[in-house]
Amino acid sequence: MLCGSVRADGYTGALARHAADCLRQQGFRSTVWELGTRPLPIADPAHHHDPAANPDPSVQEFVAAAQRAEAFVLAGPVYHNSYSGVLKNALDCLSIAEFDGKPVGLLAHGPKLTAVQACDHLRIVVRGLYGLCVPEQAVTTPADYERDAHGALRLAEPGMRARVNGLVASVVKAARR
């Protein structure tokens, strides 16, 4: 699970955490890499073909987690009709070897449902990494969230929760193949 937002208490993080909870409820371990709390340095093209050789410890940890992953879920906010630069940078810290043949689910959050453009752009990048995007995707807007008793954002709209749950189920099904 890769959360491409740097906002500490943002919608994208709440979306990623909901998807991770769905995975755990299905008996899978989920690692959520939140780029706001675990930033990565600017991708170094010298390590494009062997990202594990990057001397930065955070990149090494990130690459190792990606290598262990059986599947990915990418969650990103919409910035200028696309996904965030920090998400792109994180993907640039990896290579085809980390994604090749692995299922990938796409999630996005934006002010309107036009946030689907972030998923469209990510689908092209995942294809370039030889990942296998599941057909389902989910795009949320602020109306899909509410604050819990502790003030934290959570995905609350039942239809959107079901959509994200379905996307996660598709990723799990593809990973089991």
C-alpha positions as CSV (number, residue, x, y, z in Angstrom):
1,M,0.0,0.0,0.0
2,L,1.6,3.2,-1.1
3,C,0.0,6.5,0.0
4,G,1.1,9.3,-2.3
5,S,0.1,12.2,0.0
6,V,2.2,14.2,2.4
7,R,-0.7,15.6,4.3
8,A,-0.7,14.2,7.9
9,D,-4.5,14.0,8.3
10,G,-5.6,13.9,4.8
11,Y,-8.3,12.1,2.8
12,T,-5.8,10.0,0.8
13,G,-4.3,8.6,4.0
14,A,-7.7,7.7,5.3
15,L,-8.5,6.0,2.0
16,A,-5.2,4.1,2.1
17,R,-5.8,3.0,5.7
18,H,-9.3,1.8,4.8
19,A,-7.9,-0.3,2.0
20,A,-5.2,-1.7,4.3
21,D,-7.9,-2.6,6.9
22,C,-9.8,-4.4,4.1
23,L,-6.7,-6.5,3.3
24,R,-6.2,-7.3,7.0
25,Q,-9.8,-8.3,7.4
26,Q,-9.2,-10.8,4.5
27,G,-6.3,-12.3,6.4
28,F,-3.4,-10.5,4.6
29,R,-0.6,-8.5,6.0
30,S,-0.5,-5.0,4.6
31,T,2.3,-2.5,4.8
32,V,1.3,1.1,4.3
33,W,4.1,3.3,3.2
34,E,2.9,6.9,3.8
35,L,5.2,9.3,1.9
36,G,4.3,12.1,4.3
37,T,5.8,10.3,7.3
38,R,8.3,8.1,5.4
39,P,9.6,10.4,2.6
40,L,12.0,9.2,0.0
41,P,14.9,11.2,-1.6
42,I,14.6,12.3,-5.2
43,A,15.0,9.2,-7.4
44,D,18.6,8.6,-8.6
45,P,18.7,7.5,-12.2
46,A,22.0,5.8,-11.5
47,H,20.0,3.1,-9.7
48,H,17.2,2.8,-12.2
49,H,18.0,-0.8,-13.1
50,D,19.0,-1.8,-9.6
51,P,17.1,0.3,-7.1
52,A,18.3,-1.9,-4.2
53,A,21.8,-0.6,-4.8
54,N,20.8,2.9,-3.8
55,P,22.9,3.9,-0.8
56,D,20.0,5.7,0.9
57,P,18.6,3.5,3.8
58,S,15.0,4.7,3.3
59,V,15.1,3.7,-0.4
60,Q,16.7,0.3,0.5
61,E,13.9,-0.3,2.9
62,F,11.2,0.8,0.4
63,V,12.7,-1.4,-2.4
64,A,12.8,-4.4,0.0
65,A,9.2,-3.9,0.9
66,A,8.2,-3.7,-2.7
67,Q,10.1,-6.8,-3.6
68,R,8.3,-8.7,-0.8
69,A,4.9,-7.5,-1.9
70,E,2.6,-9.8,-3.7
71,A,0.5,-6.9,-4.9
72,F,0.2,-3.2,-4.6
73,V,-2.5,-0.6,-4.0
74,L,-1.5,2.9,-5.0
75,A,-3.4,5.8,-3.4
76,G,-2.9,9.3,-4.5
77,P,-4.4,12.8,-4.3
78,V,-5.2,14.7,-7.4
79,Y,-2.8,17.5,-8.2
80,H,-3.3,19.5,-11.4
81,N,-5.4,16.7,-13.0
82,S,-2.9,13.9,-12.2
83,Y,-1.3,12.2,-9.2
84,S,1.2,13.7,-6.8
85,G,4.9,14.2,-7.5
86,V,5.9,12.4,-4.4
87,L,4.0,9.3,-5.6
88,K,5.8,9.6,-9.0
89,N,9.1,9.9,-7.3
90,A,8.4,6.8,-5.2
91,L,7.6,4.8,-8.3
92,D,10.8,6.1,-9.9
93,C,12.7,4.7,-6.9
94,L,11.6,1.2,-8.1
95,S,12.0,-0.7,-11.3
96,I,10.1,-3.2,-13.4
97,A,11.5,-6.1,-11.3
98,E,9.4,-4.9,-8.3
99,F,6.1,-4.8,-10.3
100,D,6.5,-7.4,-13.0
101,G,3.3,-9.5,-13.1
102,K,2.0,-8.2,-9.7
103,P,-1.6,-7.0,-9.4
104,V,-2.1,-3.3,-8.7
105,G,-5.2,-1.5,-7.4
106,L,-5.6,2.2,-7.9
107,L,-7.2,4.7,-5.6
108,A,-7.5,8.5,-5.8
109,H,-9.0,11.4,-4.0
110,G,-9.9,14.8,-5.3
111,P,-12.4,17.6,-4.9
112,K,-14.7,16.1,-7.6
113,L,-15.0,12.8,-9.4
114,T,-12.8,14.2,-12.1
115,A,-10.1,12.8,-9.8
116,V,-10.4,9.7,-12.0
117,Q,-7.6,11.3,-14.1
118,A,-5.1,10.4,-11.5
119,C,-6.0,6.7,-11.8
120,D,-5.9,7.0,-15.6
121,H,-2.3,8.3,-15.5
122,L,-1.3,5.8,-12.9
123,R,-2.6,2.9,-15.0
124,I,-0.2,4.0,-17.8
125,V,2.7,4.1,-15.4
126,V,1.9,0.7,-13.9
127,R,1.6,-0.8,-17.4
128,G,5.1,0.6,-18.1
129,L,6.3,-1.2,-14.9
130,Y,4.7,-4.5,-16.2
131,G,2.3,-4.4,-13.2
132,L,-1.2,-5.7,-13.8
133,C,-3.9,-3.2,-12.8
134,V,-7.2,-4.7,-11.8
135,P,-10.1,-3.2,-13.8
136,E,-11.8,-1.7,-10.7
137,Q,-10.6,1.6,-9.3
138,A,-12.0,4.0,-6.7
139,V,-12.1,7.7,-6.6
140,T,-13.3,9.6,-3.5
141,T,-14.4,13.2,-2.8
142,P,-14.6,15.0,0.6
143,A,-18.3,14.0,0.9
144,D,-17.2,10.4,1.3
145,Y,-15.5,11.0,4.7
146,E,-16.4,12.0,8.2
147,R,-14.4,12.5,11.4
148,D,-14.5,9.7,14.0
149,A,-14.8,10.2,17.8
150,H,-11.1,11.0,18.0
151,G,-11.2,13.6,15.2
152,A,-9.5,11.4,12.6
153,L,-10.9,11.2,9.0
154,R,-12.4,7.9,8.0
155,L,-14.0,6.7,4.8
156,A,-17.7,6.6,5.8
157,E,-19.9,6.6,2.7
158,P,-21.3,3.1,2.4
159,G,-21.3,2.9,-1.4
160,M,-17.7,4.0,-1.5
161,R,-16.6,1.7,1.2
162,A,-18.2,-1.2,-0.8
163,R,-16.4,0.0,-3.9
164,V,-13.0,0.1,-2.2
165,N,-13.7,-3.3,-0.6
166,G,-14.5,-4.7,-4.0
167,L,-11.2,-3.3,-5.5
168,V,-9.2,-4.8,-2.6
169,A,-11.0,-8.2,-3.2
170,S,-10.0,-8.0,-6.9
171,V,-6.4,-7.3,-6.0
172,V,-6.4,-10.3,-3.5
173,K,-8.0,-12.6,-6.1
174,A,-5.4,-11.6,-8.7
175,A,-2.6,-12.1,-6.2
176,R,-3.8,-15.6,-5.4
177,R,-3.7,-16.6,-9.1
